[in-house]
Amino acid sequence: MRLFLREQLPLMIFYGVQMVLVGLWYWLAIEDRSLVTLLYGALLSLIMLLIYLSFRFYTQKKLYVRLETPLGEMDQSLNELGEAPMADALSDLLRNQFQLYKNELHGTQQKLDNHTAFINRWVHQMKTPVSVIQLTLQDLDLEDEISDGMQEEIDRLKKGLEMALYTSRLDKFEQDFKVEGIPLLDTVEKAVAGNRQWFIRKEVYPDIHVPSDLTVISDAKWLAFILGQVIVNAVNYSAGTGKKVAFIGFKHGANTVLEISDEGIGIAKEDLGRVFDPYFTGNQGRQYHESTGMGLFLVHEVCMKLGHKVEIESVPGEGTTVRFTFYKY
């Protein structure tokens, strides 16, 4: 109703000015003037205006209601807006616009699906030459320093391919997960074993304190991926020889908590609020040029989709703690 009144306000102002001018002309130009006749004419004219406005509001009521009500779904804009010419024209325009939007969205989705499929095929194809290079390296009689350096680059390649694969799968997450009860200790041990070379190479040691009876509701593959991302960060940013990464699991009420704590360089206070942003590397990340800024972003996104909570606490120069909370549903 308010939108209707706002739209008709110029007409009502024009009508008021017109009535004043006509009344003034009548009062000055006609000798046998009568106030009753003047008021009667004004009243008759006002009644005709109200009839016109009522007719306009009745025929375009659906249009005004639609314009004043926020859309809950895109196809709600296709509802009939009334039988008035303006409402019909607007309905046709919205239908055409919605169809164009659907066509463009379908084309964009098709391109995205093709890109995802390409990334998946490319990653799987790259795994073969990387494996061949690793096998060849094992057969070569190279100095330990050279061999370790090449193995580190191979491991970095594997991690990069894994991140690319999981990033491409994130948009299709609903089609690629299976929720089940998972022993937390087994998952942590497998994640540590999968990154054993990183621990050895950086001379950082895992310290696992997870009770064997702790079970979490999650997806084993995605959980292993996010733990792997946190482990790689913890190991890479742990400065010095003999440092350790602690894995501590415990119950907190009905929920299960896993804390992964390192003794590394930590995260600056001003960067803590942005560590989950995509491509954000922060002050520490810029010191390590291999940082992509995508690891923690993917961890956060996967946790949101799985219904887990992830938090980070850090003290520069002392270390960082990543805390996962697994809710009991």
C-alpha positions in Angstrom: 0.0 0.0 0.0 2.8 2.4 0.8 4.5 1.8 -2.5 1.2 2.5 -4.3 0.7 5.8 -2.4 4.3 6.8 -3.1 3.8 6.2 -6.8 0.4 8.0 -6.9 1.7 11.0 -4.8 2.6 13.1 -7.9 -0.9 12.6 -9.3 -2.5 13.6 -6.0 -0.3 16.7 -5.7 -1.2 17.6 -9.3 -4.9 17.1 -8.5 -4.7 19.3 -5.4 -3.0 22.1 -7.3 -5.5 21.8 -10.1 -8.4 22.0 -7.6 -7.0 25.2 -6.1 -6.5 26.8 -9.5 -9.9 25.8 -10.8 -11.6 26.9 -7.5 -9.7 30.3 -7.7 -10.7 30.8 -11.3 -14.3 30.0 -10.4 -14.3 32.4 -7.5 -12.8 35.2 -9.5 -14.4 34.8 -12.9 -18.0 33.9 -12.1 -20.2 36.7 -10.6 -23.0 34.4 -9.3 -20.6 32.3 -7.3 -21.7 30.0 -4.5 -19.5 28.3 -1.9 -21.8 25.3 -1.8 -21.5 24.8 -5.6 -17.7 25.1 -5.4 -17.5 22.6 -2.5 -19.9 20.2 -4.3 -17.8 20.3 -7.5 -14.6 19.7 -5.5 -16.3 16.8 -3.6 -17.5 15.2 -6.9 -14.1 15.5 -8.4 -12.5 14.0 -5.3 -14.9 11.1 -5.4 -13.9 10.4 -9.0 -10.2 10.5 -8.1 -10.8 8.0 -5.3 -12.7 5.7 -7.6 -9.8 5.9 -10.1 -7.1 5.2 -7.4 -9.2 2.3 -6.0 -9.5 0.8 -9.5 -5.7 1.2 -10.1 -4.9 -0.3 -6.7 -7.3 -3.3 -7.2 -6.0 -4.1 -10.7 -2.3 -3.8 -9.7 -2.5 -5.1 -6.1 -0.5 -8.2 -6.8 2.2 -6.2 -8.5 2.6 -3.9 -5.5 2.6 -6.8 -3.0 5.3 -8.6 -5.1 7.4 -5.4 -5.3 7.3 -4.9 -1.5 8.0 -8.6 -0.6 11.6 -9.9 -0.7 12.1 -13.0 -2.9 12.5 -16.2 -1.0 13.3 -18.2 -4.2 14.2 -17.1 -7.8 11.1 -18.6 -9.4 8.8 -16.6 -7.1 9.3 -13.7 -9.6 7.3 -15.7 -12.1 4.1 -15.5 -10.2 1.2 -13.7 -11.8 1.2 -10.0 -11.1 -2.3 -9.1 -12.1 -4.3 -8.4 -15.3 -3.4 -4.8 -15.8 -1.3 -4.0 -18.9 1.7 -2.8 -16.9 1.6 -6.0 -14.7 1.4 -8.2 -17.7 4.3 -6.5 -19.4 6.4 -6.7 -16.2 5.5 -10.4 -15.9 6.7 -11.1 -19.4 9.9 -9.2 -18.8 10.6 -11.1 -15.6 9.9 -14.5 -17.3 12.3 -13.6 -20.1 14.9 -12.4 -17.7 14.6 -15.5 -15.6 15.0 -17.7 -18.7 18.1 -15.9 -19.7 19.4 -16.2 -16.2 18.8 -20.0 -16.2 20.5 -20.4 -19.6 23.5 -18.4 -18.5 23.7 -20.3 -15.2 23.4 -23.6 -17.0 26.3 -22.6 -19.3 28.4 -21.5 -16.3 27.7 -24.7 -14.4 28.6 -26.7 -17.5 32.0 -24.9 -17.8 32.6 -25.4 -14.1 31.9 -29.1 -14.3 34.2 -29.4 -17.4 36.9 -27.6 -15.5 36.5 -29.8 -12.4 36.6 -32.9 -14.6 39.7 -31.6 -16.3 41.5 -30.9 -13.0 40.6 -34.4 -11.7 41.9 -36.1 -14.8 45.0 -33.9 -14.9 45.9 -34.7 -11.2 45.5 -38.4 -11.7 47.6 -38.3 -14.9 50.3 -36.4 -13.0 50.4 -38.9 -10.2 51.9 -41.5 -12.5 55.0 -39.6 -13.6 55.6 -38.4 -10.0 55.5 -42.1 -8.9 57.9 -43.0 -11.7 60.3 -40.2 -10.7 60.2 -41.4 -7.1 60.9 -45.0 -8.1 63.8 -43.9 -10.3 65.2 -41.8 -7.5 65.3 -44.9 -5.2 67.3 -46.8 -7.9 69.8 -44.1 -8.3 73.0 -44.0 -6.2 73.0 -40.4 -5.2 74.4 -38.6 -2.2 72.1 -38.4 0.7 71.8 -34.6 0.6 70.9 -34.6 -3.1 68.5 -37.6 -2.7 66.8 -35.9 0.3 66.4 -32.6 -1.6 64.8 -34.4 -4.6 62.6 -36.4 -2.4 61.4 -33.2 -0.6 60.5 -31.7 -4.0 58.6 -34.9 -5.0 56.7 -34.8 -1.7 55.9 -31.2 -2.3 54.6 -32.1 -5.7 52.4 -34.8 -4.2 51.0 -32.3 -1.7 50.3 -29.8 -4.4 48.4 -32.3 -6.5 46.4 -33.5 -3.5 45.4 -29.9 -2.7 44.4 -29.3 -6.3 42.3 -32.5 -6.3 40.5 -31.7 -3.1 39.9 -28.1 -4.1 38.2 -29.2 -7.3 36.1 -31.7 -5.4 34.9 -29.1 -2.8 32.1 -27.8 -5.1 30.8 -31.4 -5.4 31.2 -32.1 -1.7 27.7 -33.4 -1.2 28.4 -36.2 -3.8 31.7 -37.2 -2.3 31.4 -37.9 1.4 30.3 -40.7 3.7 29.5 -40.0 7.3 30.4 -42.7 9.8 31.9 -43.4 13.2 35.7 -43.1 13.0 38.2 -44.0 15.7 40.1 -40.8 16.3 43.4 -42.4 17.3 43.5 -44.5 14.1 42.9 -41.4 12.0 45.6 -39.4 13.7 48.1 -42.2 13.4 47.4 -42.7 9.7 47.7 -38.9 9.1 51.0 -38.8 10.9 52.3 -41.9 9.0 51.3 -40.3 5.7 53.5 -37.3 6.6 56.3 -39.3 8.1 58.9 -38.0 5.7 58.0 -34.4 6.5 58.6 -35.1 10.2 61.9 -36.9 9.6 63.2 -34.3 7.1 62.3 -31.3 9.4 63.5 -33.2 12.5 60.1 -32.6 14.1 58.5 -35.4 16.2 54.9 -36.3 16.7 53.6 -36.7 20.3 50.2 -38.4 20.3 47.9 -38.4 23.3 44.6 -39.6 22.0 42.5 -42.2 23.9 41.8 -45.3 21.9 38.1 -45.2 22.7 37.4 -41.8 21.2 35.2 -42.0 18.1 34.0 -39.1 16.0 31.2 -38.8 13.4 32.9 -37.6 10.2 34.1 -38.6 6.7 37.4 -40.6 6.9 38.8 -39.3 3.6 38.1 -35.6 4.2 39.1 -35.8 7.8 42.5 -37.3 6.8 42.9 -34.5 4.3 42.3 -31.6 6.8 44.5 -33.3 9.4 47.2 -33.6 6.8 47.0 -29.9 5.9 47.3 -28.9 9.6 50.2 -31.4 10.1 52.2 -30.0 7.1 51.8 -26.4 8.4 52.8 -27.4 11.9 55.9 -29.2 10.7 56.9 -26.5 8.2 56.6 -23.7 10.7 58.2 -25.5 13.6 61.6 -23.9 13.9 64.7 -25.7 15.3 65.8 -29.3 16.0 64.0 -31.5 18.4 60.6 -29.7 18.2 57.5 -31.7 18.5 53.9 -31.6 17.3 51.4 -32.7 20.0 48.1 -34.4 19.2 45.8 -34.3 22.2 42.3 -35.8 22.1 39.7 -35.5 24.9 36.0 -35.3 25.6 34.4 -31.9 26.3 30.9 -32.6 27.5 29.1 -34.6 24.8 31.6 -33.5 22.2 35.1 -34.7 21.2 38.0 -32.3 20.8 41.3 -32.8 19.0 44.1 -30.2 19.5 47.2 -30.2 17.3 49.9 -28.0 18.8 53.3 -27.1 17.4 56.3 -25.3 18.9 56.9 -23.2 15.8 57.1 -19.6 14.9 53.4 -18.9 15.7 51.1 -16.5 14.0 51.0 -12.7 14.4 48.1 -11.4 16.4 46.9 -9.2 13.5 46.8 -12.2 11.2 44.8 -14.6 13.4 41.5 -13.2 12.2 42.3 -13.8 8.5 44.0 -17.2 8.6 41.0 -18.9 7.1 40.7 -16.5 4.2 41.6 -17.9 0.8 45.1 -17.0 -0.4 46.0 -15.2 2.8 49.6 -16.0 3.8 50.3 -13.5 6.5 53.7 -12.3 7.8 54.9 -15.8 8.5 53.6 -17.2 5.2 55.6 -14.6 3.3 58.8 -15.9 5.0 58.0 -19.3 3.6 57.5 -18.8 -0.1 56.0 -22.2 -0.6 52.9 -21.1 1.3 49.8 -20.8 -0.9 47.3 -19.5 1.7 44.8 -22.2 0.7 45.5 -24.9 3.3 43.7 -23.5 6.2 40.9 -22.1 3.9 40.2 -25.6 2.7 40.3 -26.9 6.3 37.7 -24.4 7.4 35.5 -25.0 4.4 35.6 -28.8 4.9 34.9 -28.5 8.6 31.8 -26.3 7.9 30.5 -28.9 5.4 31.1 -31.7 7.8 29.6 -29.9 10.8 32.9 -29.6 12.7 34.3 -26.5 14.3 37.9 -25.4 13.8 39.7 -22.7 15.9 43.3 -21.4 16.0 45.2 -20.0 18.9 48.8 -18.8 18.6 51.6 -17.0 20.4 54.3 -15.6 18.1 57.6 -17.4 18.9 56.0 -20.1 21.0 53.7 -22.0 18.7 50.2 -22.6 17.3 47.3 -24.7 18.4 44.6 -25.8 16.0 41.5 -27.1 17.8 38.9 -29.3 16.1 35.5 -29.8 17.9 33.5 -32.8 16.7 29.9 -32.4 17.8 27.8 -35.4 18.9 24.6 -35.5 16.8 
